[in-house]
Amino acid sequence: MKKALSVISAAFAVILFLSCGKATPDPKPEEPQPQPQKIDWRETYNGDLLLALSGAYAKWQETNTIPTTIKWDGFTVFNVEYLRAGITLLLKIIDNPNTWADENLTYPSAACSISSRKGEPFLPREIKFGEFTSVLRSVYASMTGGKSIPNAIEVSSYENKMTTSALLKAILEAAACYDAHESLPETVDVWESSYIAPTAHCEVNAAEVKTARDAAFAKYNVTDKSTVREKATAIFEYARTEWTWEDYNNTKKGAVGTIKAKSGNCCDLSNAICAMARLSGIPARYFHAQCKYSSGYIGHVISQLFVDGKWEFADASNDSNSFGTVVFTDYTGLHYYEELEF
């Protein structure tokens, strides 16, 4: 019995020795799995549209005019079509931030025109991007349901309506923000115009305009730290005290001629005030109406400057006026202009 156990023990020892002496092969390393390459959105069909929209915004900044066409995927696309495409693209980015460029964009056909209201922009000037997203969704629903885009677009919680031109400009701005930062903005400017660009008779960049503006700022102690209201008030007060009113019809001198002559009618005084304000970065426009004075209704033009979120009167034709106030009591036949038409 003991011998048998010895034999078994010896056999076990041999087996144990053999097993310990045999090398165990290392597990075969797994082949590295190819990682899916991230698509560069700039090289995609959708990305090419976004870059074209961003380029259109740069053009707007340069010319103060929304381009009539863009180049997308090698084709010339008119603003009516790139408006529809831009609405669809932004919603795709909002809803699919990681995959918006993966599949080529398709967008519904819808009747629309690029409506403008340059003299009377939407207020407020900026809206939160969440509000703008609601506008995009509302317009997209009109595109798919009614097969049209309204010329006057309702914006929740605001009485006034947005034009398609203002909508398009805001789309361009959002695209430019994404192009620069790969993120959408927190707010968008919904003005289709800056209201600080030169226009006919309003020679913003003329040396005479700068000289007059600088004289106004020096006279009323305006510095770089002064508020927009202080700058606007100084421009108005300078025009009212340094220049005189003349009686003639329509534009005759323009901003430069008025500054040189130190006189002008209501049109030309407004041209000069608008030019100085725009040079200072203050949006300016023209108010035109039949205004009621003690002697009756008289056709009148007044410059208005955008200060603290509202358009303020700057009527230098009457010494009784102050910045933001006028002496007429009523008006009819109102028109607003970015560029004075007469």
C-alpha positions in Angstrom: 0.0 0.0 0.0 2.8 2.4 0.9 4.6 1.4 -2.3 1.5 2.2 -4.3 1.2 5.6 -2.7 4.9 6.2 -3.3 4.4 5.5 -7.0 1.4 7.8 -7.2 3.2 10.5 -5.4 6.2 10.2 -7.7 3.9 10.3 -10.8 2.2 13.5 -9.4 5.6 15.1 -8.8 6.6 14.4 -12.4 3.4 15.9 -13.7 3.8 18.9 -11.5 7.4 19.4 -12.6 6.5 19.1 -16.3 3.6 21.5 -15.9 5.8 24.0 -14.0 8.5 23.8 -16.5 6.3 24.4 -19.6 6.0 28.0 -20.6 2.4 29.4 -20.8 2.0 31.4 -24.1 1.1 35.0 -23.7 -2.4 35.8 -25.0 -2.4 37.1 -28.6 -2.6 40.9 -28.6 -5.9 42.2 -30.0 -5.6 43.9 -33.4 -6.2 47.7 -32.9 -9.7 48.6 -34.2 -9.7 51.4 -36.7 -11.2 54.5 -35.2 -13.9 56.3 -37.3 -12.4 59.5 -38.7 -14.2 62.6 -37.5 -15.6 64.5 -40.4 -14.4 68.0 -40.8 -17.6 70.0 -41.2 -15.8 72.6 -43.4 -15.3 69.9 -46.0 -19.0 68.9 -46.2 -21.9 70.1 -48.3 -23.6 71.6 -45.2 -20.4 73.1 -44.0 -19.9 74.8 -47.4 -23.3 76.5 -46.9 -22.4 77.7 -43.5 -19.1 79.1 -44.7 -21.0 80.9 -47.6 -23.4 82.4 -45.1 -20.5 83.5 -42.9 -18.9 85.1 -45.9 -22.2 86.9 -46.7 -22.2 88.4 -43.1 -18.6 89.7 -43.7 -19.9 91.3 -46.9 -22.8 92.9 -44.9 -20.3 94.3 -42.4 -18.3 95.8 -45.2 -21.2 97.2 -47.4 -24.1 97.4 -44.9 -26.1 95.5 -47.6 -27.2 91.8 -47.5 -25.7 90.1 -50.6 -28.2 89.1 -53.3 -26.3 85.9 -54.0 -23.9 83.5 -52.4 -21.7 80.7 -53.9 -22.7 77.3 -52.4 -21.3 73.9 -53.7 -20.1 75.7 -56.8 -23.5 77.2 -57.7 -24.8 80.8 -57.4 -27.7 80.8 -55.0 -30.1 83.8 -54.6 -31.1 85.2 -51.2 -34.6 83.8 -51.3 -33.2 80.3 -51.6 -30.3 80.7 -49.1 -32.8 82.1 -46.6 -34.7 78.8 -46.7 -31.5 76.8 -46.6 -30.1 78.9 -43.8 -33.3 78.4 -41.6 -33.1 74.7 -42.1 -29.3 74.6 -41.5 -29.4 76.4 -38.2 -32.2 74.2 -36.9 -30.2 71.2 -37.9 -27.2 72.5 -35.9 -29.4 73.3 -32.9 -31.1 69.9 -32.9 -28.1 67.8 -34.0 -25.0 69.6 -32.8 -22.7 66.6 -33.3 -24.0 65.3 -36.6 -25.5 68.3 -38.4 -22.8 68.0 -41.2 -23.1 64.2 -41.8 -26.0 64.1 -44.3 -26.5 66.6 -47.1 -29.1 69.3 -46.2 -32.5 69.2 -47.8 -35.0 72.0 -47.2 -38.6 72.6 -48.2 -39.6 74.8 -51.1 -41.6 77.8 -50.0 -42.8 81.1 -51.6 -41.1 84.1 -50.1 -39.7 87.5 -50.8 -37.0 89.5 -49.1 -39.0 92.3 -47.5 -37.3 95.3 -46.0 -38.1 98.1 -43.6 -34.9 99.9 -43.4 -36.2 103.1 -41.8 -38.1 101.3 -39.1 -36.1 98.4 -37.7 -37.3 95.7 -35.3 -37.0 96.6 -31.6 -35.3 95.6 -29.5 -32.1 95.5 -31.5 -30.9 92.2 -30.0 -32.9 89.2 -28.9 -31.8 86.1 -27.1 -30.9 83.1 -29.3 -33.6 81.0 -27.6 -36.2 83.6 -28.9 -34.5 83.5 -32.3 -34.7 79.7 -32.3 -38.5 80.0 -31.7 -38.7 82.3 -34.7 -36.8 79.8 -36.9 -39.1 77.0 -35.8 -42.2 79.1 -36.5 -40.9 80.1 -40.0 -39.9 76.5 -40.8 -43.4 75.4 -39.8 -44.8 77.9 -42.3 -42.4 76.6 -45.0 -43.5 73.0 -44.5 -47.2 73.7 -43.8 -48.3 76.8 -45.7 -45.5 76.5 -48.2 -44.6 80.2 -47.7 -42.6 82.5 -45.5 -44.5 85.6 -44.2 -43.1 89.0 -45.0 -43.8 90.2 -41.5 -42.8 87.6 -39.0 -44.3 87.5 -35.5 -41.9 87.3 -32.6 -43.3 86.1 -29.3 -43.7 88.8 -26.6 -43.0 91.7 -29.0 -45.7 93.9 -30.7 -43.7 94.7 -33.8 -42.8 92.2 -36.5 -39.5 91.1 -38.1 -38.9 91.4 -41.8 -37.5 88.6 -43.9 -34.5 90.8 -44.5 -33.8 91.2 -40.8 -34.3 87.4 -40.3 -31.8 86.7 -43.1 -29.2 89.1 -41.6 -29.5 87.4 -38.2 -29.0 84.0 -39.8 -25.8 85.3 -41.4 -24.6 86.6 -38.1 -25.3 83.2 -36.4 -23.4 81.4 -39.1 -20.5 83.7 -38.8 -20.4 83.1 -35.1 -20.3 79.3 -35.6 -17.6 79.7 -38.3 -15.4 81.6 -35.8 -16.2 79.7 -32.6 -17.9 76.5 -33.5 -20.8 77.5 -31.3 -23.9 79.6 -31.8 -24.3 83.0 -30.3 -26.2 83.9 -27.1 -27.9 86.8 -28.8 -28.4 88.0 -32.4 -28.7 91.5 -33.8 -32.0 91.6 -35.8 -31.3 94.9 -37.6 -30.8 94.6 -41.3 -28.8 97.8 -41.3 -26.2 99.2 -38.9 -27.5 102.8 -39.3 -23.9 104.1 -39.0 -22.9 103.7 -42.7 -22.6 106.7 -45.1 -25.6 107.4 -47.3 -26.5 110.1 -49.8 -25.9 113.6 -48.4 -24.7 112.0 -45.1 -20.9 111.9 -45.7 -19.9 110.1 -42.5 -16.2 109.8 -43.3 -15.6 113.4 -44.5 -12.9 115.4 -42.7 -15.4 118.2 -42.2 -17.7 115.9 -40.3 -14.9 114.7 -38.0 -13.8 118.3 -37.3 -17.3 119.3 -36.4 -17.9 116.2 -34.2 -14.6 116.8 -32.4 -15.5 120.4 -31.8 -18.8 119.4 -30.3 -17.2 116.8 -28.0 -14.6 119.4 -26.9 -17.2 122.0 -26.2 -19.3 119.8 -24.0 -16.4 117.9 -22.4 -17.1 114.5 -24.0 -14.4 111.9 -23.5 -14.0 108.2 -24.4 -15.6 107.4 -21.0 -18.7 109.5 -21.8 -22.0 107.7 -22.3 -23.8 107.4 -25.6 -26.4 109.8 -24.4 -23.8 112.3 -23.4 -22.2 112.0 -26.9 -25.5 112.3 -28.7 -26.6 115.3 -26.6 -23.3 117.1 -27.3 -23.8 116.6 -31.0 -27.3 118.0 -30.9 -26.4 121.0 -28.6 -23.5 121.9 -30.9 -25.7 121.8 -34.0 -28.5 123.8 -32.4 -26.2 126.6 -31.0 -23.5 126.8 -33.7 -25.7 126.5 -36.8 -28.7 128.5 -38.0 -31.9 127.3 -39.8 -32.5 128.4 -43.4 -35.8 128.2 -45.3 -35.6 126.2 -48.5 -37.0 122.8 -49.7 -35.3 119.4 -49.7 -31.6 118.7 -49.5 -29.3 121.3 -51.0 -26.0 121.2 -49.1 -25.6 117.8 -47.5 -23.8 117.2 -44.3 -20.5 118.7 -45.5 -22.0 121.8 -47.1 -24.1 122.4 -44.0 -21.1 122.2 -41.7 -19.1 124.6 -43.9 -22.0 127.1 -44.1 -23.0 126.6 -40.5 -26.6 126.7 -41.7 -29.2 124.6 -43.5 -32.9 123.7 -43.6 -34.4 120.8 -41.7 -33.1 118.3 -44.2 -29.5 119.5 -44.2 -29.3 120.1 -40.5 -30.5 116.5 -40.1 -27.9 115.3 -42.6 -25.1 116.9 -40.6 -26.4 115.6 -37.3 -26.8 112.1 -38.6 -23.3 112.2 -40.1 -21.7 113.2 -36.8 -23.7 110.7 -34.9 -22.8 107.8 -37.2 -19.2 108.8 -37.2 -19.4 108.4 -33.4 -21.0 104.9 -33.7 -24.5 106.1 -32.8 -27.2 104.8 -35.2 -29.1 107.6 -36.9 -32.1 107.9 -39.1 -34.6 110.4 -40.5 -38.1 111.2 -39.3 -40.3 112.8 -42.0 -43.9 113.9 -41.4 -46.4 116.7 -41.6 -45.9 118.2 -38.1 -48.5 120.3 -36.3 -47.3 123.7 -35.0 -49.3 126.6 -33.8 -49.5 127.9 -37.4 -50.7 124.5 -38.7 -49.2 121.4 -40.3 -45.8 121.8 -41.9 -43.7 119.2 -43.7 -40.6 118.6 -41.5 -37.5 116.3 -41.4 -35.8 115.5 -38.1 -32.8 113.4 -37.3 -33.3 110.6 -34.7 -30.5 109.0 -32.8 -30.7 105.6 -31.2 -29.8 106.0 -27.5 -30.4 103.6 -24.6 -32.7 101.4 -26.7 -34.9 104.0 -28.2 -35.0 106.6 -31.1 -34.5 110.1 -29.7 -35.4 113.3 -31.6 -32.5 115.6 -32.4 -34.1 118.6 -34.1 -31.7 121.5 -34.3 -34.0 123.7 -36.4 -35.8 125.2 -33.4 -34.1 126.7 -30.4 -37.0 125.6 -28.2 -36.2 121.9 -28.8 -33.9 119.9 -26.5 -32.4 116.5 -27.1 -35.3 114.0 -27.1 -38.1 116.6 -27.2 -39.8 118.6 -29.9 -42.3 121.5 -29.9 -44.8 120.2 -32.4 -47.9 118.6 -30.9 -49.0 116.1 -33.5 -48.0 114.7 -36.9 -49.4 112.8 -39.8 -48.1 111.0 -42.9 -45.0 109.6 -41.1 -42.1 108.1 -42.9 -38.7 106.8 -41.6 -35.6 106.7 -43.7 -32.1 105.4 -43.3 -31.2 107.5 -46.4 -33.0 110.7 -47.0 -34.7 110.4 -50.4 -35.0 114.1 -51.3 
